Each structure stands twice: as structure tokens, then as C-alpha cells.
């Protein structure tokens, strides 16, 4: 996998941001901060998706799709 480290980095960022969301809720911070964190999570998901989609499809994956 060509982008393994990049994908793992994005997943770690998402995990950290979910912890931040938990903190925002527990501290009863403004909803704007919560929404901003959600937007950053969406951006990381999109980046991870782009990395995965740029990977070449293996023969095994093609066989699975044909089923």
C-alpha cells in the first residue's frame, strides 16, 4: 500500500479529534467549537478516502467486485 503512513496519520488525527469532541461536550464549550471540530473530521475522512482511491486495485479486489 503506497499511502499506508498517510492513511494511518489521518486515522490518528480523526481519533484525536473525536477525543477533542468529547472534551468539548464535557466542558460544555460553545457549539461553534464542536461544529468546527466536526468539519476537521470530515476533511480528514475525505483525505483518507482520497488516499485509498488513489491506490491501485489488486486482482483480488477485482475478483471480489465481480462476485
N, C-alpha and C positions, 0 to 999 in steps of 0.2 A: 504494500500500500504506500503510495507515493506521499500522501499528505497525513500520515498517521500522527505525527507530532502536532501538526496544526489542528487536527480534529480533536485530539486529546486536550490541547490547550483551550480550545473553545468550550469543550465539555467542562473543564475545570472552572472556566470563567462563569459558565451557567450555574454550576454548583455553588460557587461563591456568591453569585447574585441572588440565588434562592435563599441562602443564609441571610443576606442583607435584607431581603423582603421580610423574612421572619423577624429580624431586629426592628425594622420599620414598624411592623404591626405591634410588636411587644412594647415599643416605646411610644406608640400612638402618635407617630410623626405625621406630617401633612400628607394627604392623598397624592399630591403632586410628586412627592418623592417616590411613592410606591409606583405611580404610573411611569415615571422616568426609568426606574429600575426594570419594570416590565418591558419597556421599549428596548433597553440594552440587552435583555434576554432574547427578545425577538431578533435583534440584529445578530447576536451570536449564533442563534439557531440557523438563520439564513446563511451565515458564513460557513458554518459546519456543513450545511446542505450543499453549498457551492463546492466545497472541497470534495465531498462524496461524489457529486455528479461529475466532477472533472476526472475522476478515476476511470481507468479503462475497465470495461466489463469483461469478466473472465468467461471462459467457456462454460464453467459450472453454473454461473449466474444465467447465461443464455438458456441452458437446459432447464433451469428452474422456471424461467419465464414461459417456456414452451409448454409446460405442463398444464 
